[in-house]
Amino acid sequence: MITPLEQYDPQMFELLRQEAARQSGCIRLIPSENYVSKAVMAATGSCLTNKYAEGYPGKRYYEGQQITDLVESIALERAIKLFKADHANVQSHSGAVANLAAYGALASPGETIMGLALPYGGHLSHGWKVSATSKFYNSVSYEVNPETGKFDFDKIEELAKKHRPKVIITGASAYPRIIDFKTFGEIAKSVGAYHLSDIAHISGLVVAGVHPSPVPYADVVSTTTHKTLRGPRGGMLLCKKELAEAIDKAVFPGLQGGPHMHTISALAVALKEADSPEFISYAKQVVKNAKVLAESLMEKGFKLFTGGTDNHLILIDLRNKNIPGKKLAKALDRARIETNYNTIPGDPAKPFNPNGVRIGTPAITTRGMKEEQMKIVASLISRVAENIDNEEAISQIGKEALLLCSEFPVPEHFIIPKK
Ligand SMILES: *Cc1c(COP(=O)(O)O)cnc(C)c1O
């Protein structure tokens, strides 16, 4: 039991070492990813992984909850304070499960939910065809205007009046602008729908005040904990007082068994970190970096969806470059620049072969990169696109990317030394 991983399973140890080296030696631009702190990592890897704690603080189904009750209560207090919410639930194993739980609390199977369509930047779990959320519920999708990049609220209201959804979902996985949660909330109210706001991508920006919070305008707010919020992988729900019991019941026993207490302890740590002037500066820098990265890419002839960004995320529209998104994403990966291919709103291309690449600044900002480095990153991306079929050039760009990474080392807890 006490043999270190390195000795017990050298094969797995070596893979973890290689992944740590990859994360250290690569410019990570996937906008939903980040690097957690040493403190968050320590809590994630703690003995709480051994503990069953079905139920909620003070009402558990197993004994031995002296510590877990305190751990979960601290996470809840911190979440409520940070997001200025009435109630929080920190047990969802992921963002998708948090959404499914929210629907469970707000609607009955077969009733209508209405969210942003996946090819227009929405998330699978907002009722997209292949997701269980569209099998259990009748799903109606709204879109973002592909020309203006804005939500056409008259159209959305018309759609809501026609379908009378039980839940209107706001929030996105690939939207680079500020979302007007207040107007969405008014539309929901006017048709008697609940407003569920999913801020998975932007919750770190919301707590830092660099994106407006949906909390005053939504009945329920869901989020992942591992994106801009920079915590462990997981999901979280916030809601109005009146819905507290329904939300808690929908998560447990509605959808899940035992909560991941090690993750909840790590979330509590991340929430403490997010409640600090340092985190506010971080979130501000994420947005500043994204703006400079967007401007620099446009200077290099890239077309961006909506012509820029107000948040952490940029959607590159490659139709003017004649390079498929997947081809560029793969070439960038070989040049140590990690991104993901993505659909562009209004583009009929299939999600598996889309014309866009999605990038963002949360992870590289955690490494300490600033405006000056964004110009370098834009130029590396541009050179990969120009040399898309030239492996020698791509390998040279990879060396320059590695050099940039070495100037902004990842925190030491990410590096597993080679013996
Ligand atoms: C990432 C994301 C999710 C899903 O989170 P998982 O933890 O991967 O299940 C849900 N909603 C939105 C808007 C997201 O961006």
The ligand as a Tripos MOL2 file, in Angstrom:
@<TRIPOS>MOLECULE
LIG
   15    15     1     0     0
SMALL
NO_CHARGES

@<TRIPOS>ATOM
      1 C1        -17.8760   22.8410  -20.4900 C.3       1 LIG1
      2 C2        -19.3020   23.1310  -20.4750 C.ar      1 LIG1
      3 C3        -20.2150   22.2540  -19.8570 C.ar      1 LIG1
      4 C4        -19.8660   20.8450  -19.4560 C.3       1 LIG1
      5 O1        -18.9930   20.6260  -18.4970 O.3       1 LIG1
      6 P1        -18.4350   19.1420  -18.2380 P.3       1 LIG1
      7 O2        -17.8320   19.2810  -16.9020 O.co2     1 LIG1
      8 O3        -17.4830   18.8600  -19.3450 O.co2     1 LIG1
      9 O4        -19.6010   18.2220  -18.2620 O.co2     1 LIG1
     10 C5        -21.5290   22.6630  -19.7280 C.ar      1 LIG1
     11 N1        -21.9260   23.8420  -20.2140 N.ar      1 LIG1
     12 C6        -21.1000   24.6840  -20.8570 C.ar      1 LIG1
     13 C7        -21.6350   25.9820  -21.3710 C.3       1 LIG1
     14 C8        -19.7640   24.3540  -21.0300 C.ar      1 LIG1
     15 O5        -18.9600   25.1640  -21.6980 O.3       1 LIG1
@<TRIPOS>BOND
     1     1     2 1
     2     2     3 ar
     3     2    14 ar
     4     3     4 1
     5     3    10 ar
     6     4     5 1
     7     5     6 1
     8     6     7 2
     9     6     8 1
    10     6     9 1
    11    10    11 ar
    12    11    12 ar
    13    12    13 1
    14    12    14 ar
    15    14    15 1
@<TRIPOS>SUBSTRUCTURE
     1 LIG1         1 GROUP 0 **** ****
